[in-house]
């Protein structure tokens, strides 16, 4: 059986976009949150990014899950698996297969902001796993965790290094919120990118083919389409820099000339000086001790942590203490 439960509709998304764009474009240092990359075109571009030779996180995490899914299933014996920000749920099938082989899994609950993407994923999963109860939740993992089903020996998976897109204070709140919906003894499986040589890090966010640059500019196309704005994406250069003090990658868009942009849907006129940047994403990288400390502060105990053979990425299995 399959189901789709909607807690975030088009009106909610429109209101959230309006609030984010207003706040970000009127701030002294302009910013936009990375969730607005992802219309249909943005999702296609990100899938293309995951296949680029420079973009190691997807391959590294998949290698870990391929090697360790059986261990994760054996240790957790999860009856219900939840995935936050599930997208297509492709990597998740490694975990579903292992948990089904373990004989414990009865339900899978993917949560994502895109109703269309989630409906497609649920339909595919229902066809592939007819014995599994699949209940998709359309929602934002920073706002709608309370709608997750209760109990049932749950394992929450938050993969892809997405934890790094949250600022430190946001991360702390999010991890506490995840802990708040889990019972003692239930599990969080967290994928996180590790601190490494910037010569490896930066190309992952600034590939030679320019796919990430196109992805970065897509946020401007989203605003143009939804808020009747006049951004010319071609007048913004893609920038990816390593911030060593914060240990994160910043993606920015840099205005290549002085311009005024109208956001007619908000009644905003936004001025850009030549060379001014608009921050569109941070991607924090972790040292193992900091990751374990942040999880501990939220009420988790890391029981196991694995890396790929090259030590690029880590997957932590943490238990609600």
C-alpha positions as CSV (number, residue, x, y, z in Angstrom):
1,X,0.0,0.0,0.0
2,X,1.1,3.6,-0.5
3,X,-0.1,7.0,0.8
4,X,0.7,10.7,0.5
5,X,0.1,13.0,3.4
6,X,0.4,16.7,2.7
7,X,1.4,19.2,5.3
8,X,3.0,21.7,2.9
9,X,1.0,22.9,-0.1
10,X,1.6,25.4,-2.9
11,X,0.3,28.3,-0.7
12,X,2.7,27.4,2.1
13,X,5.6,27.2,-0.4
14,X,4.7,30.5,-2.0
15,X,4.5,32.2,1.4
16,X,7.9,30.7,2.4
17,X,9.5,31.9,-0.8
18,X,8.2,35.4,-0.4
19,X,9.4,35.6,3.2
20,X,12.9,34.2,2.4
21,X,13.4,36.4,-0.7
22,X,12.3,39.5,1.2
23,X,14.5,38.8,4.1
24,X,17.5,37.7,2.0
25,X,17.5,40.5,-0.6
26,X,17.0,43.3,1.9
27,X,19.8,42.1,4.3
28,X,23.0,44.1,4.4
29,X,24.8,41.0,3.1
30,X,22.4,39.4,0.6
31,X,21.5,35.7,0.9
32,X,19.0,33.1,-0.2
33,X,18.5,29.7,1.2
34,X,19.5,26.7,-0.9
35,X,16.1,25.0,-0.9
36,X,15.0,27.4,-3.7
37,X,17.4,25.8,-6.1
38,X,15.0,22.9,-6.5
39,X,12.4,23.4,-9.1
40,X,12.1,20.7,-11.8
41,X,15.2,22.1,-13.6
42,X,17.2,22.5,-10.4
43,X,16.5,18.9,-9.4
44,X,17.7,17.7,-12.8
45,X,20.8,19.7,-12.5
46,X,21.6,18.4,-9.1
47,X,21.2,14.8,-10.3
48,X,23.7,15.7,-13.0
49,X,26.0,17.1,-10.4
50,X,26.0,13.9,-8.4
51,X,27.4,12.1,-11.5
52,X,30.3,14.6,-12.1
53,X,33.8,13.3,-11.6
54,X,34.6,16.2,-9.2
55,X,31.5,15.5,-7.0
56,X,32.7,12.8,-4.6
57,X,30.0,13.0,-1.8
58,X,27.3,10.9,-3.5
59,X,29.8,8.2,-4.6
60,X,31.5,8.1,-1.2
61,X,28.2,7.8,0.8
62,X,26.9,5.1,-1.6
63,X,30.1,3.1,-1.1
64,X,29.6,3.3,2.7
65,X,25.9,2.3,2.5
66,X,26.8,-0.5,0.1
67,X,29.3,-1.9,2.6
68,X,27.4,-1.2,5.8
69,X,23.7,-1.5,5.1
70,X,23.6,-5.0,6.4
71,X,25.3,-3.9,9.6
72,X,22.9,-1.0,10.0
73,X,19.9,-3.4,9.6
74,X,21.4,-5.9,12.1
75,X,22.1,-3.3,14.7
76,X,18.9,-1.3,14.5
77,X,16.4,-4.0,13.6
78,X,14.2,-1.0,12.5
79,X,10.6,-1.7,11.9
80,X,10.0,1.8,10.4
81,X,12.5,3.8,8.4
82,X,12.0,7.5,7.9
83,X,14.0,9.5,5.3
84,X,14.2,13.3,5.6
85,X,14.6,15.2,2.4
86,X,14.2,11.9,0.5
87,X,14.1,13.1,-3.1
88,X,14.1,10.0,-5.3
89,X,15.1,7.7,-2.5
90,X,17.5,5.9,-4.7
91,X,20.4,5.4,-2.2
92,X,17.8,4.5,0.4
93,X,17.0,1.3,-1.5
94,X,20.3,-0.1,-0.2
95,X,18.9,0.3,3.4
96,X,15.4,-0.9,2.5
97,X,16.8,-4.1,0.9
98,X,19.0,-4.8,4.0
99,X,16.2,-4.1,6.5
100,X,13.8,-6.3,4.5
101,X,16.4,-9.1,4.4
102,X,16.8,-8.7,8.2
103,X,13.1,-9.4,8.4
104,X,12.2,-6.4,10.6
105,X,11.1,-3.6,8.2
106,X,7.3,-3.0,7.7
107,X,7.1,0.7,6.8
108,X,9.0,3.4,5.0
109,X,8.2,7.1,5.5
110,X,9.9,9.4,3.0
111,X,9.5,13.2,3.8
112,X,10.2,15.8,1.1
113,X,9.0,19.3,0.2
114,X,8.1,18.4,-3.4
115,X,4.7,16.7,-3.7
116,X,5.3,15.7,-7.3
117,X,8.8,14.2,-6.7
118,X,7.5,12.4,-3.6
119,X,4.4,11.0,-5.4
120,X,6.7,9.6,-8.2
121,X,9.1,8.1,-5.6
122,X,6.3,6.5,-3.6
123,X,4.8,5.0,-6.8
124,X,8.1,3.5,-7.8
125,X,8.8,2.2,-4.3
126,X,5.3,0.7,-4.1
127,X,6.0,-1.2,-7.3
128,X,9.4,-2.4,-6.2
129,X,8.4,-3.3,-2.6
130,X,4.8,-4.5,-2.7
131,X,4.9,-5.9,0.8
132,X,6.2,-2.6,2.3
133,X,3.8,0.1,3.6
134,X,5.0,3.4,2.1
135,X,3.6,6.6,3.5
136,X,5.0,9.8,1.9
137,X,4.9,13.0,3.9
138,X,5.0,16.3,2.0
139,X,6.7,18.7,4.4
140,X,9.8,20.6,5.5
141,X,12.1,18.6,7.8
142,X,12.7,21.8,9.8
143,X,9.0,22.3,10.5
144,X,7.0,19.1,10.1
145,X,8.8,16.4,12.1
146,X,5.8,16.2,14.5
147,X,3.9,14.5,11.7
148,X,6.1,11.5,11.6
149,X,4.4,8.3,12.8
150,X,5.0,7.4,16.4
151,X,7.0,4.4,17.7
152,X,7.7,1.2,15.9
153,X,11.5,0.9,16.4
154,X,12.2,3.8,14.1
155,X,15.4,4.6,12.1
156,X,15.5,8.2,10.8
157,X,17.9,8.6,7.8
158,X,19.3,12.1,6.9
159,X,21.7,11.5,4.1
160,X,23.7,13.3,1.4
161,X,25.6,15.6,3.7
162,X,22.5,17.9,3.8
163,X,23.1,18.5,7.5
164,X,26.0,20.8,6.3
165,X,23.5,23.2,4.7
166,X,22.3,24.3,8.1
167,X,24.1,27.0,10.0
168,X,25.4,25.9,13.4
169,X,22.5,27.3,15.4
170,X,20.0,25.8,12.9
171,X,21.9,22.4,13.1
172,X,21.6,22.4,16.8
173,X,17.9,23.1,16.7
174,X,17.3,20.5,14.0
175,X,19.1,17.8,15.8
176,X,17.3,18.5,19.0
177,X,14.0,18.4,17.1
178,X,14.9,15.0,15.6
179,X,15.8,13.8,19.1
180,X,12.5,15.1,20.4
181,X,10.4,12.9,18.1
182,X,12.4,9.7,18.8
183,X,11.9,7.5,21.7
184,X,14.9,6.4,23.8
185,X,16.8,3.7,21.9
186,X,15.6,4.7,18.4
187,X,18.1,5.6,15.7
188,X,19.4,8.4,13.5
189,X,21.6,7.6,10.5
190,X,23.4,10.8,9.5
191,X,25.6,11.3,6.4
192,X,28.2,14.1,6.7
193,X,31.0,15.3,4.6
194,X,34.5,15.5,6.2
195,X,37.0,18.3,6.3
196,X,39.7,17.7,3.7
197,X,42.1,19.5,1.3
198,X,40.4,22.5,-0.4
199,X,41.9,21.2,-3.6
200,X,39.4,18.3,-3.4
201,X,36.6,20.3,-1.8
202,X,36.3,23.3,-4.0
203,X,36.1,21.5,-7.4
204,X,33.2,19.5,-6.1
205,X,31.3,22.9,-6.0
206,X,32.9,24.4,-9.0
207,X,33.1,21.7,-11.7
208,X,34.9,22.2,-15.0
209,X,31.7,21.6,-17.0
210,X,29.9,24.4,-15.3
211,X,26.9,22.3,-14.1
212,X,27.2,23.6,-10.6
213,X,27.3,27.2,-11.9
214,X,24.1,26.6,-13.8
215,X,22.5,25.0,-10.7
216,X,23.6,28.0,-8.6
217,X,22.0,30.5,-11.0
218,X,18.8,28.5,-11.0
219,X,17.7,30.2,-7.8
220,X,17.5,33.4,-9.8
221,X,15.3,31.7,-12.5
222,X,13.0,30.3,-9.7
223,X,12.6,33.9,-8.3
224,X,11.9,35.2,-11.8
225,X,9.3,32.6,-12.4
226,X,7.5,32.8,-9.1
227,X,7.9,36.4,-8.1
228,X,8.0,38.1,-11.5
229,X,11.6,39.3,-11.0
230,X,14.0,40.6,-13.6
231,X,17.2,38.8,-12.7
232,X,19.5,38.2,-15.7
233,X,21.3,35.0,-14.5
234,X,23.9,35.6,-17.2
235,X,25.1,38.7,-15.3
236,X,26.0,36.7,-12.2
237,X,29.2,34.7,-11.9
238,X,29.3,31.5,-9.9
239,X,31.7,31.6,-6.9
240,X,32.6,28.7,-4.6
241,X,35.1,29.4,-1.8
242,X,36.4,27.5,1.2
243,X,36.0,29.4,4.5
244,X,38.7,27.8,6.6
245,X,37.6,29.6,9.8
246,X,34.1,28.1,9.7
247,X,35.1,25.0,7.8
248,X,32.5,25.3,5.2
249,X,32.2,25.9,1.5
250,X,30.2,29.0,0.5
251,X,28.5,29.2,-2.8
252,X,27.8,32.7,-4.0
253,X,26.6,34.6,-7.0
254,X,28.7,37.7,-7.9
255,X,27.2,40.6,-9.8
256,X,29.4,41.3,-12.8
257,X,28.0,44.8,-13.3
258,X,26.0,47.4,-11.3
259,X,22.3,46.7,-11.7
260,X,18.9,47.2,-10.3
261,X,16.6,44.1,-10.1
262,X,12.9,44.4,-9.8
263,X,11.0,41.8,-7.8
264,X,7.6,42.8,-8.9
265,X,5.7,40.2,-7.0
266,X,7.1,41.7,-3.7
267,X,7.2,45.3,-4.8
268,X,11.0,45.3,-4.3
269,X,13.7,47.1,-6.1
270,X,17.1,45.5,-5.3
271,X,20.4,47.2,-6.1
272,X,23.6,45.3,-6.8
273,X,27.0,46.9,-6.9
274,X,29.5,45.4,-9.4
275,X,31.3,42.6,-7.5
276,X,28.6,42.4,-4.8
277,X,27.8,38.8,-3.9
278,X,24.7,36.9,-2.9
279,X,25.2,33.9,-0.7
280,X,23.1,30.9,-1.9
281,X,24.5,28.0,0.1
282,X,26.9,26.9,2.8
283,X,28.1,23.3,3.0
284,X,29.7,22.7,6.3
285,X,32.4,20.0,6.6
286,X,32.9,18.1,9.8
287,X,35.7,16.7,11.9
288,X,34.6,13.5,13.6
289,X,34.9,14.9,17.1
290,X,32.7,17.9,16.3
291,X,30.1,15.7,14.7
292,X,29.9,13.5,17.7
293,X,29.9,16.5,20.0
294,X,27.0,18.1,18.2
295,X,25.0,14.8,18.3
296,X,25.8,14.4,22.0
297,X,24.6,17.9,22.7
298,X,21.2,17.0,21.0
299,X,20.8,13.8,23.1
300,X,22.4,11.2,20.8
301,X,25.2,8.7,21.4
302,X,27.1,7.7,18.3
303,X,27.3,3.9,18.3
304,X,29.1,3.4,15.0
305,X,30.7,5.7,12.4
306,X,32.0,4.5,9.1
307,X,33.9,6.2,6.3
308,X,34.6,5.3,2.7
309,X,38.0,3.9,1.8
310,X,39.4,7.3,0.9
311,X,38.2,8.9,4.1
312,X,36.2,11.6,2.3
313,X,32.7,11.1,3.8
314,X,31.2,9.6,7.0
315,X,28.0,8.0,8.0
316,X,27.2,8.0,11.7
317,X,24.7,5.7,13.4
318,X,23.5,7.5,16.5
319,X,21.1,6.2,19.2
320,X,18.6,8.4,21.1
321,X,20.0,8.3,24.6
